Amino acid sequence: MGSSSTQTPRQYDQDCHILHCYFSGNYGATNNKKLVEIFVNRDSNALKVICQTYSSKYGQDLLLFMSGVMRSNSFARIAYLRMVEPHERDAQLMRHSLFGGSCLNLNILIEVACTRPSSELIRIKHAYQTRYNSDLEKDLTMKVNGGFKEILVAVLKSCRNYGSKADMSLAMCDAKTLYEALESGKNIDQKTITTVLSQRNNGQVRAILSSYKQLYGHEFSKSIKRSKCGQFGKELRVVIRCIQHPEKFFAKQLRMKNADGREILIRTVITRSGIDIKGINKAFLSKTGISLENLVRREFNSSKDKANDIVVGILVGLIKGC
């Protein structure tokens, strides 16, 4: 994706004019190709400047406007998720998953907690506190039940211990600790497992899982499939697999037949573009024989709404990384 440094003030004005034409309903004056380019080729800094320029030029908060129409407008949803700052976006996703619907959305909680870097999780928690005047860990504790509550709270706490490089010696020690927690009694030691998760960031957890396989010849996630691990083991396995293989987690979400399938597709492409969208595409293709590009076209080309051409252009462009 492009860099904000390549943009001139005139180009920002042009981008704002294109957006204003579309959102004011002047579709005849809207250059759809340029509209797609804004959301594919502009980086987060450039998109932030576009929002600021739009507000100055037209006296309207673009993010606020899009948030009001995006429930019924896939393009507005894509535009909003691309333009809002990632930590603000994820704080809103977490809040909505906890309080926004008739039932809890565990998949989003797992997705954000387990696939975002620890440094980003700190920013997400701060944004959540600032926006909602509430503590994310406390809200999660209040709304989530069972093993997922203990496990996800532990993962959120772990972001306090972020660092740039995994400590492999420590990982070996923790792998042995996890093994003992599984094997030393009739039941697994849940407290020890959650303590390890709460003290090691996601990058370090991946190092622990690698060390575990090196020491014992099989994946930790396989060990917790046994009946003695019970429901806690099943829930722990979901989280561990998401931390260890996020691309497989996202590919599985995309394969599931959900009423909110379009939202999952949009959210996955937007939040993982430039990160691991190509790996997700590969994992999805290996299981279904269909690429994400074809999935997008099948999902949004089924109607005659011309706005869907813009949606397809943006999502396919982000998948390709062009």
C-alpha positions as a Python dict, from the first residue, in 0.01 Angstrom:
ca = {
    (1, 'M'): (0, 0, 0),
    (2, 'G'): (107, 357, -66),
    (3, 'S'): (271, 595, 172),
    (4, 'S'): (132, 921, 303),
    (5, 'S'): (465, 1084, 213),
    (6, 'T'): (377, 1051, -158),
    (7, 'Q'): (56, 1249, -114),
    (8, 'T'): (40, 1624, -177),
    (9, 'P'): (-223, 1860, -29),
    (10, 'R'): (-388, 1876, -372),
    (11, 'Q'): (-412, 1497, -386),
    (12, 'Y'): (-573, 1491, -42),
    (13, 'D'): (-826, 1746, -167),
    (14, 'Q'): (-896, 1530, -471),
    (15, 'D'): (-948, 1222, -253),
    (16, 'C'): (-1190, 1418, -35),
    (17, 'H'): (-1380, 1542, -340),
    (18, 'I'): (-1423, 1184, -465),
    (19, 'L'): (-1549, 1071, -122),
    (20, 'H'): (-1784, 1369, -94),
    (21, 'C'): (-1933, 1298, -437),
    (22, 'Y'): (-2008, 942, -335),
    (23, 'F'): (-2143, 1007, 14),
    (24, 'S'): (-2356, 1302, -103),
    (25, 'G'): (-2521, 1077, -360),
    (26, 'N'): (-2360, 1236, -665),
    (27, 'Y'): (-2268, 899, -812),
    (28, 'G'): (-2244, 1029, -1167),
    (29, 'A'): (-1949, 1248, -1066),
    (30, 'T'): (-1783, 970, -867),
    (31, 'N'): (-1477, 806, -1018),
    (32, 'N'): (-1517, 451, -894),
    (33, 'K'): (-1163, 352, -991),
    (34, 'K'): (-1019, 642, -790),
    (35, 'L'): (-1250, 559, -501),
    (36, 'V'): (-1113, 204, -490),
    (37, 'E'): (-756, 336, -507),
    (38, 'I'): (-809, 549, -196),
    (39, 'F'): (-886, 247, 19),
    (40, 'V'): (-636, 11, -141),
    (41, 'N'): (-332, 233, -193),
    (42, 'R'): (-343, 482, 95),
    (43, 'D'): (-175, 384, 422),
    (44, 'S'): (-324, 453, 766),
    (45, 'N'): (-144, 787, 800),
    (46, 'A'): (-275, 908, 464),
    (47, 'L'): (-629, 797, 551),
    (48, 'K'): (-607, 987, 878),
    (49, 'V'): (-507, 1304, 693),
    (50, 'I'): (-793, 1251, 447),
    (51, 'C'): (-1039, 1241, 738),
    (52, 'Q'): (-894, 1563, 879),
    (53, 'T'): (-896, 1734, 539),
    (54, 'Y'): (-1255, 1622, 473),
    (55, 'S'): (-1369, 1772, 804),
    (56, 'S'): (-1200, 2105, 727),
    (57, 'K'): (-1327, 2114, 369),
    (58, 'Y'): (-1688, 2001, 420),
    (59, 'G'): (-1751, 2061, 791),
    (60, 'Q'): (-1846, 1698, 850),
    (61, 'D'): (-1688, 1424, 1059),
    (62, 'L'): (-1643, 1152, 798),
    (63, 'L'): (-1599, 867, 1047),
    (64, 'L'): (-1911, 973, 1238),
    (65, 'F'): (-2110, 991, 916),
    (66, 'M'): (-1994, 648, 800),
    (67, 'S'): (-2066, 491, 1139),
    (68, 'G'): (-2428, 598, 1097),
    (69, 'V'): (-2483, 429, 762),
    (70, 'M'): (-2245, 133, 762),
    (71, 'R'): (-2496, -120, 895),
    (72, 'S'): (-2680, -115, 565),
    (73, 'N'): (-2392, -17, 339),
    (74, 'S'): (-2101, -256, 286),
    (75, 'F'): (-1887, 13, 124),
    (76, 'A'): (-1935, 247, 422),
    (77, 'R'): (-1842, -41, 654),
    (78, 'I'): (-1523, -108, 460),
    (79, 'A'): (-1438, 261, 443),
    (80, 'Y'): (-1493, 302, 817),
    (81, 'L'): (-1282, 1, 914),
    (82, 'R'): (-1001, 122, 685),
    (83, 'M'): (-1006, 483, 806),
    (84, 'V'): (-1047, 446, 1181),
    (85, 'E'): (-719, 390, 1367),
    (86, 'P'): (-658, 17, 1428),
    (87, 'H'): (-654, 33, 1808),
    (88, 'E'): (-976, 238, 1810),
    (89, 'R'): (-1132, -6, 1564),
    (90, 'D'): (-1041, -307, 1775),
    (91, 'A'): (-1164, -143, 2096),
    (92, 'Q'): (-1500, -90, 1924),
    (93, 'L'): (-1504, -450, 1798),
    (94, 'M'): (-1440, -579, 2149),
    (95, 'R'): (-1711, -358, 2298),
    (96, 'H'): (-1967, -464, 2038),
    (97, 'S'): (-1880, -831, 2087),
    (98, 'L'): (-1948, -794, 2460),
    (99, 'F'): (-2249, -564, 2466),
    (100, 'G'): (-2365, -498, 2109),
    (101, 'G'): (-2592, -791, 2039),
    (102, 'S'): (-2833, -1037, 2191),
    (103, 'C'): (-2552, -1285, 2247),
    (104, 'L'): (-2180, -1273, 2314),
    (105, 'N'): (-1948, -1290, 2013),
    (106, 'L'): (-1660, -1500, 2143),
    (107, 'N'): (-1493, -1527, 1804),
    (108, 'I'): (-1419, -1154, 1790),
    (109, 'L'): (-1286, -1155, 2147),
    (110, 'I'): (-1054, -1445, 2062),
    (111, 'E'): (-959, -1289, 1728),
    (112, 'V'): (-849, -955, 1875),
    (113, 'A'): (-690, -1086, 2195),
    (114, 'C'): (-492, -1363, 2026),
    (115, 'T'): (-383, -1213, 1694),
    (116, 'R'): (-284, -856, 1783),
    (117, 'P'): (74, -779, 1893),
    (118, 'S'): (112, -717, 2265),
    (119, 'S'): (208, -354, 2209),
    (120, 'E'): (-114, -307, 2012),
    (121, 'L'): (-323, -478, 2282),
    (122, 'I'): (-202, -216, 2529),
    (123, 'R'): (-327, 58, 2296),
    (124, 'I'): (-658, -124, 2246),
    (125, 'K'): (-715, -150, 2620),
    (126, 'H'): (-634, 218, 2664),
    (127, 'A'): (-868, 316, 2379),
    (128, 'Y'): (-1143, 101, 2533),
    (129, 'Q'): (-1098, 269, 2871),
    (130, 'T'): (-1099, 617, 2715),
    (131, 'R'): (-1398, 562, 2486),
    (132, 'Y'): (-1623, 366, 2721),
    (133, 'N'): (-1492, 468, 3063),
    (134, 'S'): (-1465, 102, 3147),
    (135, 'D'): (-1196, -163, 3191),
    (136, 'L'): (-1181, -425, 2915),
    (137, 'E'): (-1057, -705, 3142),
    (138, 'K'): (-1333, -637, 3397),
    (139, 'D'): (-1602, -625, 3130),
    (140, 'L'): (-1477, -950, 2981),
    (141, 'T'): (-1478, -1112, 3327),
    (142, 'M'): (-1837, -997, 3376),
    (143, 'K'): (-1971, -1116, 3040),
    (144, 'V'): (-1772, -1433, 2958),
    (145, 'N'): (-1818, -1761, 3143),
    (146, 'G'): (-1621, -2083, 3189),
    (147, 'G'): (-1266, -2148, 3082),
    (148, 'F'): (-1274, -1883, 2813),
    (149, 'K'): (-1303, -1616, 3083),
    (150, 'E'): (-986, -1730, 3262),
    (151, 'I'): (-794, -1790, 2939),
    (152, 'L'): (-882, -1463, 2761),
    (153, 'V'): (-823, -1250, 3070),
    (154, 'A'): (-483, -1418, 3102),
    (155, 'V'): (-402, -1337, 2738),
    (156, 'L'): (-505, -972, 2786),
    (157, 'K'): (-290, -945, 3098),
    (158, 'S'): (9, -1088, 2911),
    (159, 'C'): (48, -779, 2692),
    (160, 'R'): (214, -601, 2986),
    (161, 'N'): (517, -823, 2927),
    (162, 'Y'): (582, -745, 2562),
    (163, 'G'): (927, -752, 2410),
    (164, 'S'): (1073, -767, 2065),
    (165, 'K'): (1247, -1105, 2084),
    (166, 'A'): (1143, -1442, 2226),
    (167, 'D'): (1351, -1590, 2506),
    (168, 'M'): (1406, -1952, 2399),
    (169, 'S'): (1562, -2063, 2729),
    (170, 'L'): (1257, -1934, 2915),
    (171, 'A'): (1034, -2097, 2656),
    (172, 'M'): (1191, -2436, 2727),
    (173, 'C'): (1129, -2394, 3100),
    (174, 'D'): (768, -2292, 3043),
    (175, 'A'): (712, -2582, 2805),
    (176, 'K'): (820, -2820, 3085),
    (177, 'T'): (589, -2637, 3326),
    (178, 'L'): (296, -2687, 3090),
    (179, 'Y'): (382, -3054, 3052),
    (180, 'E'): (380, -3099, 3430),
    (181, 'A'): (50, -2912, 3454),
    (182, 'L'): (-102, -3168, 3216),
    (183, 'E'): (65, -3487, 3338),
    (184, 'S'): (125, -3457, 3713),
    (185, 'G'): (-225, -3547, 3835),
    (186, 'K'): (-562, -3693, 3748),
    (187, 'N'): (-679, -3349, 3643),
    (188, 'I'): (-490, -3076, 3465),
    (189, 'D'): (-357, -2780, 3663),
    (190, 'Q'): (-563, -2498, 3512),
    (191, 'K'): (-418, -2232, 3740),
    (192, 'T'): (-60, -2301, 3631),
    (193, 'I'): (-157, -2294, 3264),
    (194, 'T'): (-343, -1962, 3291),
    (195, 'T'): (-57, -1819, 3498),
    (196, 'V'): (191, -1899, 3220),
    (197, 'L'): (-44, -1740, 2963),
    (198, 'S'): (-82, -1427, 3176),
    (199, 'Q'): (294, -1381, 3215),
    (200, 'R'): (405, -1439, 2855),
    (201, 'N'): (308, -1232, 2554),
    (202, 'N'): (172, -1401, 2240),
    (203, 'G'): (512, -1406, 2069),
    (204, 'Q'): (665, -1579, 2370),
    (205, 'V'): (372, -1823, 2384),
    (206, 'R'): (448, -1925, 2026),
    (207, 'A'): (807, -1992, 2132),
    (208, 'I'): (678, -2205, 2423),
    (209, 'L'): (458, -2407, 2188),
    (210, 'S'): (751, -2464, 1953),
    (211, 'S'): (967, -2576, 2246),
    (212, 'Y'): (692, -2808, 2368),
    (213, 'K'): (682, -2989, 2034),
    (214, 'Q'): (1062, -3005, 2027),
    (215, 'L'): (1074, -3161, 2375),
    (216, 'Y'): (778, -3400, 2357),
    (217, 'G'): (737, -3475, 1987),
    (218, 'H'): (381, -3345, 1947),
    (219, 'E'): (183, -3023, 1964),
    (220, 'F'): (59, -2890, 2297),
    (221, 'S'): (-284, -2851, 2135),
    (222, 'K'): (-289, -3229, 2077),
    (223, 'S'): (-213, -3296, 2444),
    (224, 'I'): (-514, -3096, 2561),
    (225, 'K'): (-756, -3292, 2338),
    (226, 'R'): (-764, -3574, 2592),
    (227, 'S'): (-1075, -3633, 2802),
    (228, 'K'): (-900, -3543, 3128),
    (229, 'C'): (-871, -3184, 3004),
    (230, 'G'): (-1249, -3151, 2979),
    (231, 'Q'): (-1425, -2835, 2859),
    (232, 'F'): (-1134, -2618, 2972),
    (233, 'G'): (-906, -2813, 2739),
    (234, 'K'): (-1141, -2761, 2444),
    (235, 'E'): (-1158, -2388, 2507),
    (236, 'L'): (-785, -2361, 2568),
    (237, 'R'): (-721, -2542, 2239),
    (238, 'V'): (-922, -2282, 2044),
    (239, 'V'): (-717, -1998, 2193),
    (240, 'I'): (-383, -2175, 2157),
    (241, 'R'): (-446, -2261, 1794),
    (242, 'C'): (-542, -1901, 1723),
    (243, 'I'): (-219, -1773, 1879),
    (244, 'Q'): (-8, -2037, 1705),
    (245, 'H'): (-174, -2039, 1361),
    (246, 'P'): (-384, -1723, 1317),
    (247, 'E'): (-414, -1774, 941),
    (248, 'K'): (-589, -2109, 1001),
    (249, 'F'): (-819, -1950, 1259),
    (250, 'F'): (-932, -1682, 1015),
    (251, 'A'): (-969, -1932, 730),
    (252, 'K'): (-1193, -2147, 950),
    (253, 'Q'): (-1408, -1844, 1040),
    (254, 'L'): (-1454, -1772, 671),
    (255, 'R'): (-1559, -2132, 603),
    (256, 'M'): (-1833, -2132, 865),
    (257, 'K'): (-2189, -2068, 750),
    (258, 'N'): (-2283, -1764, 956),
    (259, 'A'): (-2558, -1507, 916),
    (260, 'D'): (-2289, -1240, 944),
    (261, 'G'): (-2068, -1401, 680),
    (262, 'R'): (-2022, -1076, 490),
    (263, 'E'): (-1913, -894, 803),
    (264, 'I'): (-1659, -1167, 881),
    (265, 'L'): (-1523, -1150, 526),
    (266, 'I'): (-1496, -770, 532),
    (267, 'R'): (-1343, -762, 879),
    (268, 'T'): (-1089, -1032, 799),
    (269, 'V'): (-966, -871, 478),
    (270, 'I'): (-950, -520, 629),
    (271, 'T'): (-781, -613, 957),
    (272, 'R'): (-534, -865, 812),
    (273, 'S'): (-433, -689, 489),
    (274, 'G'): (-61, -625, 492),
    (275, 'I'): (-20, -874, 779),
    (276, 'D'): (-114, -1232, 694),
    (277, 'I'): (-396, -1208, 440),
    (278, 'K'): (-191, -1408, 189),
    (279, 'G'): (-146, -1687, 445),
    (280, 'I'): (-520, -1681, 519),
    (281, 'N'): (-589, -1700, 147),
    (282, 'K'): (-358, -2002, 117),
    (283, 'A'): (-518, -2177, 417),
    (284, 'F'): (-869, -2107, 287),
    (285, 'L'): (-780, -2227, -62),
    (286, 'S'): (-629, -2551, 69),
    (287, 'K'): (-952, -2638, 253),
    (288, 'T'): (-1211, -2520, 2),
    (289, 'G'): (-1044, -2506, -338),
    (290, 'I'): (-1167, -2145, -362),
    (291, 'S'): (-950, -1835, -327),
    (292, 'L'): (-1054, -1538, -114),
    (293, 'E'): (-1073, -1332, -431),
    (294, 'N'): (-1331, -1571, -572),
    (295, 'L'): (-1516, -1576, -240),
    (296, 'V'): (-1541, -1198, -247),
    (297, 'R'): (-1668, -1196, -605),
    (298, 'R'): (-1923, -1467, -529),
    (299, 'E'): (-2046, -1287, -219),
    (300, 'F'): (-2080, -938, -363),
    (301, 'N'): (-2142, -991, -735),
    (302, 'S'): (-2466, -1176, -669),
    (303, 'S'): (-2668, -851, -670),
    (304, 'K'): (-2704, -576, -929),
    (305, 'D'): (-2603, -302, -684),
    (306, 'K'): (-2326, -107, -859),
    (307, 'A'): (-2179, -16, -519),
    (308, 'N'): (-2078, -380, -490),
    (309, 'D'): (-1831, -329, -775),
    (310, 'I'): (-1650, -81, -551),
    (311, 'V'): (-1663, -325, -258),
    (312, 'V'): (-1519, -605, -470),
    (313, 'G'): (-1247, -376, -607),
    (314, 'I'): (-1132, -272, -260),
    (315, 'L'): (-1138, -618, -102),
    (316, 'V'): (-969, -788, -397),
    (317, 'G'): (-707, -512, -410),
    (318, 'L'): (-630, -561, -39),
    (319, 'I'): (-609, -939, -80),
    (320, 'K'): (-366, -901, -368),
    (321, 'G'): (-172, -637, -180),
    (322, 'C'): (-164, -408, -482),
}
